């Protein structure tokens, strides 16, 4: 099947933005009104925008990461929240299931959005948790009655942004889970009832949580503090046992190799599905870690790619390439200049692909590269960043969703991985849908599911 025909079968991909495109303006300057797309492919349609409640003096939405989860809910709560019609997201399960997005933000808390019916997406809870990073992870603990939890982060580099007067910090203080003055680290929330989340744990980390990742067992938390080269002597991933959510214990700090460059601490980390490997994008290096024993990880390999400016995210995926066959690949994304302000030439940071099949994880082989094909400058865009940022891989459907800050969102076909391509041109990955607004600043774009042969919805979280 030709690429053009395959792209047509994706028509129409519908995009829904979780926050207004007016992410950089004050609430009284039009936040929540629809903005005409500056550029949009025929395969993607803008559906809806949801404004956040501004808190703690914030003047913008401040959207960060987002994740999805299906939860049991009583039918009367759905009606009360105004999200209709009452559709069951999974009729095979005994109770009514609804699909929720948990969207983080700077200062404005955690937005819990019912997206079961995408066109009628509704914020059912805006949980007051004034942090300055807002990375979100979701996990379930069967040993705790199948309850579902979320983690939410506060970085050290912006510790002054922590709003200790907000609900989450006060709940932790009242329950004896946090001491006065403690701000930085990861907050653990019980979201089993998405209409009434509550703080149940706090992992204090002096260097802060830029990002964090919960092991698939739900019992360990690996912290990425993203400290710069000034912390090289102590660079490492802090590991905590969170079996007792109310009393997390520091198990060890996994030392990372010291590398020249911006820094050698972990910026972000992803586990494989069975939790036996972790992949860290550590600013100036990629690190593959054996986590068969989560309390005693072992280094598999560490490598640098001079073509990468700032290692931001590294995710594994097993795909069948027409040249290489079925292989395990590692996608590493370059957040050029750390998305710092100032004029940039676009495209800048992109996606680098390595073969890590079998023993190749000891010495990964680069096989591909992809980036957008928008040739412009951030001055022309009126903004300061157009680099790749948070991406999401859908292995079964061989698709990737990826955010590019001012250049919005893209959906990319992963049917072929070998080679270099820009947009839909070249060998390797091919862009099949894109959209950005004149005021886009998209931090992350994800989807609860995708369907390469039909319609699906992607959700962007804008700054």
Secondary structure, DSSP 4 states (H G I P E B T S, - for coil): --HHHHHHHTPPEEEEESS-S-TTS-GGGTTTS---EEEE-TTEEEEEE-PPPP-TT--S--EEEEEEEEEE--HHHHHHHT--S---S-TTSSS-EEEEEEEEESSS-EEEEE-SSGGG-EEEEEE----SEEEEEEEEEGGGTTEEEEEEEEBSTTGGG--TTSHHHHHHHHTTSS-TT---EEEEEE-SSTTS-EEEEEEE-TTB-SEEEE-TTSSEEEEE----GGGGGG-EEEEEE-SSTTS-EEEEEEE----SSS--S-SEEEE-TTSSEEEEE-BS-EEEEE-SSTTS-EEEEEE--TT-SSEEEEEEEEEEETTTEEEEEEEEEE-GGGG-SS--EES-S-EEEEE--GGGGGS-EEEEEEE----EEHHHHTSS------EEEETTTTEEEEE-BTT-EEEEE-S--SEEEETTEESS-EEEEEEEETT--EEEEE-S---TTS--EEEEEE-
